[in-house]
Structures are given as C-alpha cells and as structure tokens.
C-alpha cells in the first residue's frame, strides 16, 4: 500500500533521472515484493525500497571533471577554535 507521499517521491525521482514514471514505479514495486519476501520485520520496507529506487535512478556524474581556475585557489583560514585544537 503506497501513500500519496510515495507517489510524489516516485514522480520526483522520474523527473530528476529523466525516465518514465511507470519504469520507476515498476522498479519500486519489484523491490517492495523482494523485500517483503525476504524480511522478518516489515515496518521499514517502504523506506528501504524508496532509498534503493533513488540510488538506482540517481543521475550518473559526468566523466569530465572541470579543473578549478588557477586564480581561485582554496585558502585555509584558521579560526580560534582550530588554533585551540592544534595547541591542545
């Protein structure tokens, strides 16, 4: 049994990953069935299934990593808390 919130989350996953809502829902239902079959405790199965669906349909990071411009390098600034931690 799905709640309205599940439908909203599945829709968001479909939009973000640019796949059809039906494909996301089918994957979710399949995971729910597998988890129900294997689980002893069924309280958190929808949450676990939703997490796995989100991970499965997460957009893949692009292979091209853009280097940071030479003029903008990160500068480490010490705060008083950091200085205290270094002394102690």
Residue frames as qw, qx, qy, qz and C-alpha x, y, z in Angstrom:
[[0.000, 0.890, 0.456, 0.000, 0.00, 0.00, 0.00],
 [0.453, 0.199, 0.015, 0.869, 1.51, 3.29, -1.10],
 [0.087, -0.730, -0.395, 0.551, 0.84, 6.66, 0.40],
 [0.378, 0.906, 0.185, 0.049, 0.39, 9.86, -1.55],
 [0.234, -0.862, 0.396, 0.212, 3.86, 10.90, -0.45],
 [0.658, -0.140, 0.668, 0.318, 5.31, 7.78, -2.10],
 [0.562, 0.652, 0.463, 0.212, 3.72, 8.80, -5.39],
 [0.073, 0.993, -0.076, -0.046, 5.16, 12.30, -5.11],
 [0.441, -0.655, 0.559, 0.254, 8.65, 10.99, -4.35],
 [0.679, 0.142, 0.655, 0.300, 8.49, 8.48, -7.20],
 [0.427, 0.853, 0.279, 0.113, 7.42, 11.28, -9.55],
 [0.125, -0.938, 0.292, 0.139, 10.34, 13.43, -8.43],
 [0.600, -0.352, 0.654, 0.297, 12.76, 10.55, -8.99],
 [0.642, 0.473, 0.554, 0.238, 11.37, 10.02, -12.50],
 [0.255, 0.963, 0.074, 0.047, 11.71, 13.70, -13.39],
 [0.300, -0.836, 0.427, 0.170, 15.23, 14.04, -11.96],
 [0.553, -0.264, 0.734, 0.291, 16.51, 10.89, -13.63],
 [0.407, 0.457, -0.363, -0.703, 14.63, 11.56, -16.88],
 [0.067, -0.038, -0.982, -0.173, 12.91, 8.16, -17.01],
 [0.466, -0.384, -0.478, -0.639, 9.25, 7.31, -17.23],
 [0.487, -0.386, 0.425, -0.659, 7.18, 7.27, -14.07],
 [0.947, -0.008, -0.098, -0.307, 5.97, 3.77, -14.95],
 [0.726, 0.340, -0.522, 0.291, 9.54, 2.45, -15.00],
 [0.003, 0.427, -0.580, 0.694, 10.27, 3.96, -11.58],
 [0.710, -0.229, 0.233, -0.623, 7.00, 2.60, -10.15],
 [0.939, 0.124, -0.298, -0.117, 7.69, -0.89, -11.55],
 [0.503, 0.381, -0.611, 0.477, 11.16, -0.89, -10.02],
 [0.292, -0.374, 0.473, -0.743, 9.71, 0.25, -6.67],
 [0.867, -0.108, 0.040, -0.484, 7.02, -2.47, -6.72],
 [0.846, 0.251, -0.458, 0.104, 9.61, -5.10, -7.59],
 [0.252, 0.393, -0.627, 0.623, 11.85, -4.04, -4.71],
 [0.552, -0.307, 0.319, -0.707, 8.89, -3.99, -2.32],
 [0.944, 0.003, -0.166, -0.287, 7.96, -7.53, -3.28],
 [0.702, 0.313, -0.548, 0.328, 11.53, -8.78, -2.89],
 [0.020, 0.398, -0.562, 0.725, 12.00, -7.08, 0.47],
 [0.719, -0.247, 0.171, -0.627, 8.65, -8.34, 1.81],
 [0.933, 0.102, -0.330, -0.103, 9.57, -11.85, 0.78],
 [0.647, 0.285, -0.527, 0.472, 12.98, -11.74, 2.48],
 [0.068, -0.500, 0.384, -0.773, 12.25, -9.63, 5.57],
 [0.352, -0.321, -0.826, 0.300, 11.33, -10.74, 9.06],
 [0.056, -0.613, -0.405, 0.676, 10.34, -7.25, 10.14],
 [0.342, 0.545, 0.587, 0.491, 8.22, -5.33, 7.65],
 [0.135, -0.831, -0.332, 0.425, 8.00, -1.91, 9.31],
 [0.095, -0.754, 0.242, 0.603, 10.61, -0.07, 7.25],
 [0.613, 0.188, 0.665, 0.384, 10.36, -1.90, 3.94],
 [0.370, 0.856, 0.332, 0.142, 8.79, 1.03, 2.02],
 [0.171, -0.940, 0.228, 0.188, 11.54, 3.34, 3.29],
 [0.552, -0.384, 0.640, 0.371, 14.29, 0.90, 2.29],
 [0.584, 0.452, 0.608, 0.291, 12.72, 0.30, -1.11],
 [0.208, 0.967, 0.150, 0.002, 12.43, 4.05, -1.76],
 [0.327, -0.793, 0.419, 0.298, 16.09, 4.54, -0.85],
 [0.593, -0.090, 0.702, 0.383, 17.15, 1.78, -3.25],
 [0.473, 0.718, 0.476, 0.181, 14.98, 3.22, -6.04],
 [0.003, 0.988, -0.073, -0.139, 16.51, 6.66, -5.51],
 [0.433, -0.589, 0.585, 0.351, 20.03, 5.19, -5.65],
 [0.629, 0.220, 0.686, 0.291, 19.23, 3.12, -8.73],
 [0.382, 0.775, 0.418, 0.280, 17.88, 6.07, -10.69],
 [0.306, -0.812, 0.056, 0.494, 20.38, 8.64, -9.39],
 [0.564, 0.818, -0.117, -0.004, 21.87, 10.60, -12.29],
 [0.875, -0.042, 0.019, 0.481, 25.37, 9.42, -13.10],
 [0.226, -0.823, 0.127, 0.505, 28.09, 12.03, -12.55],
 [0.632, 0.763, -0.127, -0.045, 29.64, 13.35, -15.72],
 [0.909, -0.028, 0.012, 0.416, 33.03, 11.91, -16.59],
 [0.429, 0.565, -0.055, 0.702, 34.54, 15.27, -17.40],
 [0.491, -0.693, -0.312, 0.425, 35.88, 16.96, -14.30],
 [0.299, 0.855, 0.048, 0.421, 36.48, 20.63, -14.83],
 [0.605, -0.063, -0.355, 0.710, 39.64, 21.98, -13.22],
 [0.217, -0.866, -0.314, 0.323, 39.40, 24.94, -10.90],
 [0.392, 0.863, -0.037, 0.315, 40.64, 28.22, -12.43],
 [0.680, 0.141, -0.356, 0.625, 44.26, 28.98, -11.49],
 [0.025, 0.469, -0.187, 0.863, 43.43, 32.33, -9.88],
 [0.646, -0.449, 0.052, -0.615, 40.88, 30.87, -7.47],
 [0.538, 0.108, -0.803, 0.233, 42.60, 28.51, -5.08],
 [0.651, -0.647, -0.372, -0.140, 41.15, 27.45, -1.78],
 [0.159, 0.550, -0.496, 0.653, 42.67, 29.21, 1.22],
 [0.620, -0.404, -0.649, 0.180, 42.66, 27.56, 4.64],
 [0.124, -0.641, 0.195, -0.732, 41.75, 30.04, 7.30],
 [0.427, -0.145, -0.794, 0.407, 42.26, 29.11, 10.90],
 [0.424, -0.715, -0.221, -0.510, 39.61, 30.02, 13.37],
 [0.242, -0.604, 0.567, -0.506, 40.29, 30.45, 17.10],
 [0.898, -0.172, 0.265, -0.306, 38.67, 27.04, 17.67],
 [0.898, 0.372, -0.190, 0.139, 41.07, 25.41, 15.22],
 [0.257, 0.666, -0.515, 0.475, 44.07, 27.06, 16.86],
 [0.572, -0.473, 0.473, -0.475, 42.93, 25.78, 20.25],
 [0.982, 0.055, 0.113, -0.141, 42.53, 22.27, 18.89],
 [0.719, 0.544, -0.330, 0.281, 46.05, 22.41, 17.42],
 [0.048, -0.655, 0.551, -0.516, 47.56, 23.51, 20.74],
 [0.706, -0.341, 0.424, -0.454, 45.73, 21.00, 22.90]]
